[in-house]
Amino acid sequence: MDLKELRRQRRSRFMGGLTPYVGYIIQSGIAMVFLLVLIIFSAWYTSLLRDVPEGIPIRWIMLVLLLPAAAHSSFRTYLQSPDTIFLLPQGHRMKEYFAPAWTAGNVWKILRLAFVLITLWPLYIRTDDSHQMLFATLAVLILVKILASFGLWRELAMLSRPASMGYSLLRWAVSGLMIAAWLWQPALRALIFIVILAAAYVAALAVPARLSVPWERLIATERNQGARALMILGWFVDVPGREQRVYPRRYLSKWGAGIAWRRSTAYRFLLTKSFARGDIFGIVIRIFLLALLLVWWNRESYIGSGIYLFFVLVMGVQLSALRKLHSESFWLTVYPLPEGSKASSTIQFIFRAHLLLAMLTALPLLTGIAGRPLPVIGTFLAGALLAYLFKSRASRKSAQDDDDI
């Protein structure tokens, strides 16, 4: 059996399943939105480089933006549940199968890392007199990236799930320390520290017991990655067979407990619980925190208002994916929900969540309301209007779908 050819066929089959939806994504206008965002970002970044604020914490900014790009790793193995039976006899040869996944995963992640570094570099050399050299910095970051990828692969094979989670935190800590050492310390001293820390980390990875091929973990990881790709497509078009990953967020377990136990609110209760334990919640919260930071950083200019409106738009797009949640659930066809309650509950839930996030994201602007009352109030109103426009569009689309039926 040619294992490399098997993986290539599976990859081609998966990509072929996504290709028919590309046209819908283009028709949705995402290309124009991306181009507009790129133009706005380029204009803002150019003006920032021309007039760099005094005392900007460039090293912390570099660390915050480079760490996720360096420490985060993933691999597409395209493994399937039947492989635990049919590929099990090939366990001693699975390195042939995983080698392309390792190479492809690292190449794309290194290109992403290089893009982030090159984007930040003009600001870095203008604000840090003792800055490191570009190619040396890129080489160090590639080393950190490869080490993090090796660490992730070892984590997936660990027998103990708590140990795997602990080593995941260790991977991020080690990556952060290496990048920080390179940014804050002289080159020679930083390199000595990085080599010693890398050796200690590799030695620590050899301690936990591991499986030669962690079939179940790799299959579950691949299933989640495939579902995430389909979820992104689901923002633009109905995609059959989408699955949502469930996270046991116990701190949100009481969310929705106050909803009245009636037929008219049954779907609202289900949607609340699904949102609290699904992928979309984590994505929206990360976008919200990033938006809060950027709006606060530019709170005294119109750039802050532009950033705010852009992120309110992005959060609206993310929340709109809730309209397709449980679209193929068998139990919703069995349970006697009142006619129209599913659509109305979804629209109201998305609107309330979107409006709340819009108001919270705009809070940093209140610090400058004394000097700029009209722009601040106008930004608040624009955010609320944007949330209302999303609601109106969803209502019209829901009515159109009912007419088609």
Secondary structure, 3 states (H helix, E strand, C coil): CCHHHHHHHHHHHHHHHHHHHHHHHHHCCHHHHHHHHHHHHHHHHHHHHHCCCCCCCHHHHHHHHHHHHHHCCCCCCCCCCCHHHHCHHHHHHHHHHHHHHHHHHHHHHHHHHHHHHHHHHHHHHHHCCCCCCHHHHHHHHHHHHHHHHHHHHHHHHECCHHHHHHHHHHHHHHHHHHHHHHHHCCHHHHHHHHHHHHHHHHHHHCCCCECCCCHHHHHHHHHHHHHHHHHHHCCCCCCCCCCCCCCCCHHHCCCCCCCCCCHHHHHHHHHHHHHHCCHHHHHHHHHHHHHHHHHHHCCCCHHHHHHHHHHHHHHHHHHHHHHHCCCCCCHHHHCCCCCCHHHHHHHHHHHHHHHHHHHHHCHHHHHHCCCCHHHHHHHHHHHHHHHHHHHHHHHHHHHHHHHHC
